Amino acid sequence: MTIQLPGAGGELRTYTPRPEPLSITTGAPFTSRTVYSAAHVVADPYADVSPDSPAAVDWDATLAFRRHLWSHGLGVAEAMDTAQRGMGLDWAGAAELIKRSAAEAKTVGGLVACGVGTDQLTGPDHSLDEVRAAYEEQLALVESAGAQAILMASRALCAAAKSPEDYLSVYGRLLAQASEPVILHWLGPMFDPALDGYWGSSDLDAATDTFLEVIAAHPDKVDGIKVSLLDAQREVDLRRRLPDGVRCYTGDDFNYPELIAGDDRGFSHALLGIFDPLGPLAAEAVRVLDTGDVKGFRELLDPTVELSRHLFQTPTRFYKTGVVFLAWLAGHQEHFTMVGGLQSARSLPHFARAYELADGLGLFPDPALAEARMKNLLALYGVTQ
């Protein structure tokens, strides 16, 4: 069987799908790295909503996908940007997602950490006190649900802060009252343009100094940092400056194999959106790394980088569309619909290349199903086979 796929120039090319998926089985818990997959949400395709409506979520399918990730030993990073936080999923939806996911994690013994932000604040011009109070409300909810907190970058704080000292003040108050160590998330402007200048400066060296100052003031309250700047050397340099006991979780979806493998001076753990579609393969690679086989780890994970770079290409914030598209092709959900109508955010040639790369990696448990669904999508666009 073959399939006609459109290229970037509009031409059609013939592709022969892979006949069998990659053979992967679940295994023992990881021993050398802590690994989270940021997870997407599954929209309710039958809800009568508009792009401006609150998100309508299919809770059964959403939680089933999390059980899929947990079954392979991955932790779930919940209610993060991969779940369309701030791009279709509002705070009310995120709060419900956090409570449901944390409860589900307890039933299966899964690792879960949840995003804490300020997205209940709408409109411009919020004070620092309002920003801090919003963070505190979300932190309390996450902790009451029994999950670890991830303090996410805040658009409202970025708009309200006038200096690095404002970040030190807000984060200092939050860390002082956190009941357990948290993960700090530095999300770069390529993922969210509204976060340009976070930590008080668009100069990344100056911003890094402020970030490290926040950590140094409360090292016992910081489990680790997630760095999403898509700059491998900057992450390595930052990793080497962390206080003892504070981990670095790579959020670099362009360079994750080398950062997780590390060097003779350390390594990064992982908290990655790309591990949503790569979950079973990523878990297999980490178990190989657990044996000390760095070469085998890289042989498994390096070939996935081309797919990741494709999904996260500019404008990077729309990578969620590719993630949900692959979940549909893989059979994890019955439709390709996203909250906020975000399924329209990428082009047909983009989808075609994502399908080709994912199929080549053996990511689809049922290649015939993926092929049939891809052909259905192509037919909707007028591409006949």
C-alpha positions as CSV (number, residue, x, y, z in Angstrom):
1,M,0.0,0.0,0.0
2,T,1.2,3.5,-0.8
3,I,-0.1,7.0,0.0
4,Q,0.2,10.3,-1.9
5,L,1.5,13.0,0.3
6,P,1.6,16.8,-0.5
7,G,5.0,18.5,-0.3
8,A,5.7,22.1,0.7
9,G,5.6,23.2,-2.9
10,G,2.2,21.6,-3.6
11,E,3.6,18.6,-5.4
12,L,2.4,15.1,-4.5
13,R,4.9,12.3,-3.7
14,T,4.4,8.6,-3.2
15,Y,5.1,7.2,0.3
16,T,5.1,3.6,1.4
17,P,4.1,3.3,5.0
18,R,5.9,1.1,7.4
19,P,4.2,-2.3,7.8
20,E,4.9,-2.9,11.5
21,P,5.3,-0.6,14.5
22,L,8.4,-0.4,16.6
23,S,8.3,-3.2,19.2
24,I,8.3,-1.8,22.7
25,T,7.2,-3.3,26.0
26,T,6.8,-1.7,29.3
27,G,9.6,-2.2,31.8
28,A,11.0,-1.4,35.2
29,P,10.9,2.2,36.7
30,F,13.7,4.5,35.6
31,T,16.7,4.7,37.8
32,S,19.1,7.2,36.2
33,R,16.7,10.1,35.2
34,T,13.4,11.6,36.2
35,V,11.3,12.0,33.1
36,Y,8.0,13.8,32.6
37,S,5.9,14.1,29.5
38,A,3.9,17.2,29.2
39,A,0.5,15.9,28.1
40,H,-2.2,17.3,25.7
41,V,-5.9,17.4,26.4
42,V,-8.5,15.7,24.2
43,A,-11.3,18.0,23.1
44,D,-15.0,17.0,23.2
45,P,-15.8,16.9,19.4
46,Y,-19.6,17.0,20.0
47,A,-19.6,20.1,22.1
48,D,-21.4,23.1,20.5
49,V,-18.6,25.6,21.2
50,S,-16.8,28.5,19.4
51,P,-13.1,29.4,19.6
52,D,-14.0,31.9,22.3
53,S,-16.0,29.4,24.5
54,P,-14.5,27.7,27.5
55,A,-12.8,24.5,26.6
56,A,-14.9,21.4,26.3
57,V,-12.8,18.5,27.3
58,D,-13.4,14.8,26.8
59,W,-12.3,13.7,30.2
60,D,-12.4,10.0,29.6
61,A,-10.0,10.2,26.6
62,T,-7.8,12.8,28.3
63,L,-7.3,10.6,31.4
64,A,-6.8,7.5,29.2
65,F,-3.9,9.2,27.5
66,R,-2.3,9.9,30.9
67,R,-2.7,6.3,31.9
68,H,-0.9,5.4,28.6
69,L,2.1,7.6,29.6
70,W,2.1,6.3,33.2
71,S,2.0,2.7,31.9
72,H,5.4,3.3,30.2
73,G,6.9,4.7,33.4
74,L,6.8,8.4,32.4
75,G,5.6,11.1,34.8
76,V,2.9,13.4,33.6
77,A,3.5,17.2,33.6
78,E,-0.1,18.4,33.8
79,A,-1.9,21.6,32.8
80,M,1.2,23.0,31.1
81,D,1.4,24.7,27.7
82,T,1.2,21.3,25.9
83,A,-2.3,21.1,27.4
84,Q,-3.1,24.4,25.6
85,R,-2.8,26.3,28.8
86,G,-3.4,29.9,27.7
87,M,-4.2,28.8,24.2
88,G,-7.7,27.4,24.6
89,L,-7.7,26.0,28.1
90,D,-8.6,28.6,30.7
91,W,-8.0,28.4,34.5
92,A,-11.4,26.8,35.2
93,G,-10.6,24.0,32.8
94,A,-7.0,23.7,34.0
95,A,-8.2,23.4,37.6
96,E,-10.5,20.6,36.8
97,L,-7.8,18.9,34.8
98,I,-5.4,19.1,37.7
99,K,-7.9,17.7,40.2
100,R,-8.9,14.8,37.9
101,S,-5.3,14.0,36.8
102,A,-3.9,14.1,40.3
103,A,-6.7,11.7,41.5
104,E,-6.1,9.4,38.6
105,A,-2.3,9.4,39.4
106,K,-3.1,8.1,42.9
107,T,-5.1,5.2,41.6
108,V,-2.3,4.0,39.3
109,G,0.8,5.1,41.3
110,G,1.7,7.6,38.6
111,L,4.1,10.5,39.0
112,V,2.4,13.9,38.3
113,A,3.4,17.5,38.6
114,C,1.0,20.3,37.8
115,G,1.3,23.8,36.4
116,V,0.8,26.8,38.7
117,G,0.2,30.1,36.9
118,T,-1.9,33.3,37.0
119,D,-4.2,32.7,34.1
120,Q,-7.4,33.4,36.2
121,L,-6.3,37.1,35.7
122,T,-7.8,38.5,32.5
123,G,-7.3,41.8,30.9
124,P,-4.3,44.2,31.3
125,D,-2.8,46.1,34.2
126,H,-2.6,43.8,37.2
127,S,-0.6,44.7,40.3
128,L,2.1,42.6,41.7
129,D,-0.1,41.8,44.7
130,E,-2.8,40.5,42.4
131,V,-0.3,38.4,40.5
132,R,1.1,36.9,43.7
133,A,-2.4,36.2,45.0
134,A,-3.3,34.4,41.7
135,Y,-0.2,32.3,42.0
136,E,-1.1,31.5,45.6
137,E,-4.6,30.4,44.7
138,Q,-3.3,28.0,42.1
139,L,-0.5,26.7,44.3
140,A,-3.0,25.9,47.0
141,L,-5.2,24.0,44.6
142,V,-2.3,21.9,43.2
143,E,-0.9,21.1,46.7
144,S,-4.4,20.2,48.0
145,A,-4.7,17.8,45.1
146,G,-1.6,16.0,46.2
147,A,0.5,16.9,43.2
148,Q,3.9,18.5,42.9
149,A,3.8,22.2,41.8
150,I,5.5,23.6,38.7
151,L,5.7,27.4,39.0
152,M,5.1,28.5,35.4
153,A,6.1,31.7,33.8
154,S,3.3,34.3,34.1
155,R,2.2,36.7,31.3
156,A,0.7,38.9,34.0
157,L,3.9,39.0,36.0
158,C,5.9,39.8,32.9
159,A,3.6,42.7,32.2
160,A,3.5,44.0,35.8
161,A,7.1,43.6,36.8
162,K,9.3,46.7,36.4
163,S,12.6,45.2,37.5
164,P,14.3,42.0,38.4
165,E,13.6,42.8,42.1
166,D,9.9,42.3,41.4
167,Y,10.5,38.8,40.3
168,L,12.6,38.1,43.3
169,S,9.9,39.4,45.5
170,V,7.0,37.4,44.0
171,Y,8.9,34.2,43.6
172,G,10.5,34.6,47.0
173,R,7.0,34.8,48.7
174,L,5.8,31.8,46.7
175,L,8.7,29.6,47.5
176,A,8.6,30.5,51.2
177,Q,5.1,29.2,51.5
178,A,5.3,26.1,49.3
179,S,4.8,23.0,51.4
180,E,7.1,20.9,49.1
181,P,9.9,21.6,46.7
182,V,8.6,22.9,43.3
183,I,9.9,23.0,39.8
184,L,10.5,26.4,38.3
185,H,9.7,26.8,34.6
186,W,11.4,29.3,32.4
187,L,9.4,29.3,29.1
188,G,11.1,31.3,26.4
189,P,9.3,33.8,24.0
190,M,9.5,31.3,21.1
191,F,6.8,29.3,23.0
192,D,4.9,32.4,24.2
193,P,5.8,35.9,22.8
194,A,4.2,37.5,25.8
195,L,7.0,36.2,28.0
196,D,9.8,38.2,26.3
197,G,11.9,39.8,28.9
198,Y,11.0,37.4,31.7
199,W,13.1,37.7,34.9
200,G,13.4,41.4,34.2
201,S,15.5,41.5,31.1
202,S,15.6,40.5,27.4
203,D,19.4,40.0,27.9
204,L,19.4,36.2,28.6
205,D,22.6,36.5,30.6
206,A,21.1,39.1,33.0
207,A,17.8,37.1,33.1
208,T,19.8,33.9,34.1
209,D,21.5,35.8,36.9
210,T,18.1,36.8,38.3
211,F,16.7,33.3,37.9
212,L,19.7,31.8,39.8
213,E,19.3,34.4,42.5
214,V,15.7,33.3,43.0
215,I,16.9,29.7,43.4
216,A,19.8,30.6,45.7
217,A,17.5,32.3,48.1
218,H,15.4,29.1,48.6
219,P,17.4,26.1,47.4
220,D,15.5,23.8,49.8
221,K,12.2,24.7,48.1
222,V,13.3,24.1,44.5
223,D,13.3,20.5,43.3
224,G,14.5,21.6,39.9
225,I,14.2,23.9,36.9
226,K,12.6,23.3,33.5
227,V,14.4,25.3,30.8
228,S,12.6,25.9,27.6
229,L,14.9,28.2,25.6
230,L,15.9,25.8,22.7
231,D,19.6,26.7,23.4
232,A,21.6,23.6,24.4
233,Q,24.7,25.4,25.5
234,R,22.8,27.9,27.6
235,E,21.1,25.1,29.3
236,V,24.4,23.3,30.0
237,D,25.9,26.5,31.4
238,L,22.9,27.1,33.6
239,R,22.8,23.5,34.8
240,R,26.4,23.8,35.9
241,R,25.6,26.8,38.1
242,L,22.7,25.2,40.0
243,P,23.1,24.6,43.7
244,D,23.7,21.1,44.8
245,G,20.5,19.1,44.9
246,V,18.6,21.3,42.4
247,R,17.9,19.4,39.2
248,C,17.7,20.6,35.6
249,Y,14.8,19.3,33.6
250,T,15.4,19.9,29.9
251,G,12.5,21.5,28.1
252,D,14.6,21.7,24.9
253,D,12.6,19.9,22.2
254,F,15.5,20.5,19.7
255,N,18.4,19.1,21.6
256,Y,17.0,16.7,24.2
257,P,19.1,13.5,23.5
258,E,22.4,15.2,24.1
259,L,21.1,17.1,27.2
260,I,19.6,14.0,28.8
261,A,22.7,11.9,28.0
262,G,24.9,14.6,29.6
263,D,28.6,14.7,30.0
264,D,31.3,14.1,32.6
265,R,30.0,17.2,34.5
266,G,26.4,16.4,34.7
267,F,23.1,15.8,32.8
268,S,19.6,17.0,32.5
269,H,16.4,15.2,33.6
270,A,13.5,15.7,31.2
271,L,10.1,17.5,31.1
272,L,9.2,17.6,27.4
273,G,6.2,18.2,25.2
274,I,7.8,16.0,22.5
275,F,7.6,13.0,24.9
276,D,3.8,13.1,24.4
277,P,4.0,11.5,21.0
278,L,7.3,9.8,21.7
279,G,6.3,8.3,25.1
280,P,6.9,4.6,24.6
281,L,10.0,5.1,22.5
282,A,11.4,7.7,24.9
283,A,10.8,5.4,27.9
284,E,12.6,2.6,26.1
285,A,15.6,4.9,25.4
286,V,15.8,5.9,29.1
287,R,15.8,2.3,30.2
288,V,18.7,1.7,27.9
289,L,20.4,4.7,29.5
290,D,19.8,3.3,32.9
291,T,22.1,0.4,32.0
292,G,24.9,2.9,31.3
293,D,24.6,2.4,27.5
294,V,24.8,6.0,26.3
295,K,25.4,4.9,22.7
296,G,22.3,2.7,22.7
297,F,20.3,5.6,24.2
298,R,21.4,8.0,21.5
299,E,20.8,5.4,18.7
300,L,17.2,5.2,19.8
301,L,16.5,8.9,20.6
302,D,18.6,10.8,18.0
303,P,16.5,9.7,15.0
304,T,13.4,11.3,16.7
305,V,14.9,14.8,16.7
306,E,13.9,15.5,13.0
307,L,10.3,14.9,13.9
308,S,10.5,17.1,17.0
309,R,12.1,19.9,15.2
310,H,9.4,19.7,12.5
311,L,6.6,19.8,15.1
312,F,8.2,22.7,17.0
313,Q,9.2,24.7,14.0
314,T,8.3,28.4,13.9
315,P,5.8,29.6,15.1
316,T,6.8,27.2,17.9
317,R,3.8,27.7,20.1
318,F,1.6,25.8,17.6
319,Y,3.5,22.5,18.2
320,K,0.4,21.4,20.1
321,T,-1.4,20.9,16.9
322,G,1.1,18.3,15.7
323,V,1.1,16.6,19.0
324,V,-2.7,16.1,18.9
325,F,-2.6,15.1,15.3
326,L,-0.1,12.3,16.0
327,A,-2.2,11.2,19.0
328,W,-5.2,10.8,16.6
329,L,-3.2,8.9,14.0
330,A,-1.9,6.6,16.8
331,G,-5.4,5.7,17.9
332,H,-5.3,7.5,21.3
333,Q,-8.4,9.5,20.4
334,E,-11.1,9.1,17.8
335,H,-10.9,12.6,16.2
336,F,-8.6,15.4,15.3
337,T,-10.4,18.3,17.1
338,M,-8.7,20.6,19.5
339,V,-10.0,23.1,22.1
340,G,-10.1,26.6,20.6
341,G,-10.1,25.1,17.0
342,L,-6.4,24.9,17.1
343,Q,-6.3,22.0,14.6
344,S,-6.3,24.7,11.9
345,A,-3.0,26.1,13.1
346,R,-0.7,24.0,10.8
347,S,-0.8,23.3,7.0
348,L,-1.6,20.1,5.2
349,P,2.1,19.7,4.0
350,H,3.1,20.1,7.7
351,F,0.7,17.3,8.7
352,A,1.9,15.1,5.8
353,R,5.6,15.4,6.8
354,A,4.7,14.8,10.5
355,Y,2.9,11.6,9.5
356,E,5.8,10.4,7.3
357,L,8.4,11.1,10.0
358,A,6.4,9.5,12.8
359,D,5.5,6.4,10.7
360,G,9.2,6.0,9.8
361,L,10.0,5.9,13.5
362,G,7.4,3.2,14.1
363,L,5.4,5.4,16.5
364,F,2.0,4.2,15.3
365,P,0.8,1.0,17.2
366,D,-1.5,0.3,14.2
367,P,0.2,1.6,11.0
368,A,-2.8,0.7,8.9
369,L,-5.1,2.8,11.1
370,A,-2.7,5.7,10.9
371,E,-2.6,5.4,7.1
372,A,-6.4,5.2,6.8
373,R,-6.8,8.3,9.0
374,M,-4.2,10.2,7.1
375,K,-6.0,9.4,3.8
376,N,-9.3,10.6,5.3
377,L,-7.6,13.9,6.2
378,L,-6.1,14.2,2.7
379,A,-9.5,13.5,1.2
380,L,-11.0,16.4,3.2
381,Y,-8.4,18.7,1.6
382,G,-9.2,17.3,-1.9
383,V,-6.2,15.0,-2.3
384,T,-7.3,11.9,-4.1
385,Q,-5.4,8.6,-3.8
